[in-house]
Amino acid sequence: MARIGFLSHSDMSVYYFRAPIMRALKERGHEVFAIIPDGAYAPNIKSEFKTIIYELDKASLNPLKVSRDTQNLALALEELSLDMLQTGAHKSNVFGTFAAKKVGIKTVINLVEGMGSFYIHNDLKSMLVRKAIEMLYKKAFKMSDACVFVNDSDPDYMLSKSLIEEKKVRRIKSVGVNANLFDPKKVEAYKFGDKKVVLMMGRALWDKGVREFYEAANILKDRLDCEFVFVGDTYEGNPSSATSEFLRNQNVKWIKWSDNVKELLKGAYIYALPSYKEGFPRTVLEAMSMAKACVVSGASGCVEAVEDGVNGLVCKVKDSADLAKKIEILLDDEKMVLEMGQNGRKLVLENYDEPIIVEKYLKVYKEFLDV
């Protein structure tokens, strides 16, 4: 049996997104290791998998700190004698690959779930960081054995820049959703009230389209049949985040983050995500699984989850007026909303249910290892 490690910059990412694949490998008799920084989800991960805690400065680009983190990671990996390592997110993909190959791990699979905010903005800092990321990725991709992308836009971009060879690209759209858990027939709705709820959930980051969501609510404030609800935390002091003052708006009900995601979705009329860029949006998948019509922006990732006119509507990026227009179309057509919701649920069951996604990952692993 193989020894397989999952390296991440985030314990939450492993807990929510990697765990189904890790369980499938464990059930097949393999030794599975979670290699994560410490955090709130670490105890849950430790209860299921062998876990190694390592230190990582997620934000720093200081070469000395990066070198130290890479060295510490290499020492941790060397003791595990892994047959395969899967990495995820920029730092883990790059420095995890460097550390893994340094200690002789035979197979390294990278995972790119999105390119991040540096690929949205074109200020000098973003352009410089983008350049550095791409230089590092080009080196890491030469060393790794394959890279899984969750959409088409990211690998197409990297191929166009000659950062990766076509033979190393694997495309598995989305990270999947538990359709049995997110089943509208099994969930009791959150009690919002009598109005049609237009729901948005996630981090209160400008790049997620929070400003446009609030502006759309202001545009439609005179409608008495609907209520806009935002669920998510702010990051005070972070210029990339909306402030508490901004989120407290008479036209939007703000609920700080809640784990009752499926209940909130069940109680909503439609779901909105006017993001500027996504990998493959998990919240949209969850909304689709709960048979909710979605309004998303035309950003990469979003348009791979929502087919305009089939399981939702697509609005222009950074255009609150067009977002409000598309939301109003759905507010005025309950039959369309119902049909789109059913189409979304069907798409999840056919393409994005967790067992389907897990099998796709196992198929990639089988190219390199007997799993």
Secondary structure by P-SEA (a helix, b strand, c coil): cbbbbbbccccccccccaaaaaaaaaaaccbbbbbcccccaaaaaaaccbbbbbbbccccccaaaaaaaaaaaaaaaaaacccbbbbccaaaaaaaaaaaaaacccbbbbbbcccccccccccaaaaaaaaaaaaaaaaaaaaccbbbbccaaaaaaaaaacccccccccccccccccccccccccccccccccccccccccccccccaaaaaaaaaaaacccccbbbbbbccccccccccccccccccccbbbbccccaaaaaaaaccbbbbbcccccccaaaaaaaaabbbbbbcccaaaaaaccccccbbbbccccaaaaaaaaaaaaacaaaaaaaaaaaaaaaaacccaaaaaaaaaaaaaacccc
